[in-house]
Amino acid sequence: MQTILRILKMAGGWHPGLYLKIDNVPYMELVIEAMDESGPMGLPALSVAHYGEQNGDLMRDPEMCFELGMAGGAHLDPWYWRNDYVAVEQWSRNIVRDHYVHLVQLHEQHKRFAETWDNNLRLQGFAEAFTDKCIRG
């Protein structure tokens, strides 16, 4: 997720309360926000989502949650994927009853999807669309 990391760097890095909303017509808005709770490995967590609207409700298309790791350089490791339009929600890594659960094949799917999505965000110019005009929290 190099495009998201680039945007984070331009925004001053991850911090509690981080909220970025990037409007990049004709694409759906992109929202990047720090999560209040840590990811499954205890690292800072980040939600990245495109939002649309259906019948007055905000719809994630998709949302992915990542842990921000710094070992070996900044990187984002996915652990959650959701798409409200198809009613699918998946955890590939999680803490369940105080035990770390890692669904390896699903995690690999999440990583491949994240790579494809990141390439699309780059090609669609989201990093360039990130300006002081975007909404920051």
C-alpha positions in Angstrom: 0.0 0.0 0.0 2.7 2.5 -1.1 0.1 5.0 -2.2 -1.5 5.1 1.2 1.9 5.3 2.9 2.8 8.2 0.6 -0.5 10.0 1.6 0.2 9.2 5.3 3.7 10.7 5.0 2.3 13.9 3.3 -0.3 14.1 6.2 2.4 14.0 8.8 2.2 10.3 9.6 -0.1 8.1 11.7 -1.4 9.6 14.9 -4.4 9.1 17.1 -7.4 10.9 15.7 -6.0 10.9 12.1 -8.8 11.4 9.6 -8.3 12.1 5.9 -11.1 12.4 3.4 -9.9 12.6 -0.2 -12.3 13.7 -2.9 -11.1 12.7 -6.4 -13.9 13.0 -8.9 -15.1 10.8 -10.7 -14.1 8.2 -8.1 -15.7 7.5 -4.7 -14.2 9.4 -1.8 -11.4 7.7 0.0 -11.3 7.9 3.8 -8.1 7.0 5.7 -8.4 7.0 9.5 -6.6 5.9 12.6 -8.5 3.3 14.5 -9.0 3.7 18.3 -7.9 0.1 18.9 -4.7 -1.7 17.9 -4.6 -4.4 15.3 -4.3 -8.1 16.1 -0.5 -7.9 16.7 -0.9 -4.8 19.0 0.3 -2.4 16.3 -1.3 0.9 15.3 -4.3 0.3 13.1 -5.6 2.1 10.1 -8.9 1.9 8.2 -8.9 2.7 4.5 -12.3 2.8 2.7 -14.1 4.0 -0.4 -17.6 5.2 0.6 -20.7 5.3 -1.6 -24.3 5.9 -0.6 -27.4 3.7 -1.0 -30.8 4.7 0.3 -29.2 7.4 2.4 -26.8 4.9 4.1 -23.0 5.1 3.8 -21.7 2.0 2.1 -18.0 0.7 2.3 -16.8 -0.4 -1.1 -14.4 -1.7 0.2 -13.0 -1.1 3.6 -9.7 -2.7 4.6 -8.0 -2.4 8.0 -4.2 -2.6 8.3 -1.6 -2.6 11.0 1.2 -0.1 10.5 4.5 -1.8 11.0 7.9 -0.2 11.1 10.3 -3.2 11.2 12.2 -3.2 7.9 10.6 0.1 6.8 7.0 1.4 7.0 4.5 -1.2 5.7 0.8 -1.9 6.0 -0.4 -5.5 6.8 -4.1 -6.2 6.2 -6.3 -8.1 8.6 -9.9 -7.1 7.7 -11.9 -6.6 4.5 -15.5 -5.5 4.1 -17.8 -4.6 1.2 -21.3 -3.5 2.2 -22.8 -3.8 -1.3 -22.2 -7.6 -1.3 -22.6 -8.0 2.5 -19.2 -9.6 3.0 -17.0 -9.1 6.0 -13.8 -11.0 6.6 -11.0 -11.2 9.2 -7.8 -12.9 8.1 -6.0 -12.2 11.4 -7.7 -11.5 14.7 -7.7 -12.2 18.4 -10.4 -14.6 19.4 -10.9 -15.5 23.1 -7.4 -14.2 23.8 -5.8 -16.3 21.1 -4.2 -15.0 17.9 -5.9 -16.5 14.8 -4.3 -16.3 11.4 -6.1 -17.6 8.4 -3.1 -17.9 6.0 -4.9 -18.3 2.7 -7.4 -15.5 3.4 -4.6 -13.3 4.6 -2.7 -13.9 1.3 -6.0 -13.0 -0.6 -6.2 -9.8 1.4 -2.6 -8.9 0.6 -3.1 -9.5 -3.1 -6.3 -7.4 -3.1 -4.5 -4.6 -1.2 -1.7 -4.6 -3.8 -4.3 -4.4 -6.7 -6.3 -1.7 -4.9 -3.1 0.3 -4.1 -2.1 0.2 -7.8 -5.6 1.4 -8.7 -5.4 4.3 -6.2 -2.0 5.3 -7.7 -3.3 5.2 -11.2 -6.4 7.1 -10.2 -4.3 9.9 -8.8 -5.4 9.8 -5.1 -2.0 10.9 -3.8 -2.0 13.9 -6.2 -5.6 14.6 -5.1 -4.5 14.8 -1.5 -4.1 18.5 -0.8 -4.9 20.9 2.0 -8.4 21.0 0.6 -9.1 17.5 1.8 -10.8 17.1 5.2 -8.4 16.3 8.0 -9.1 15.4 11.5 
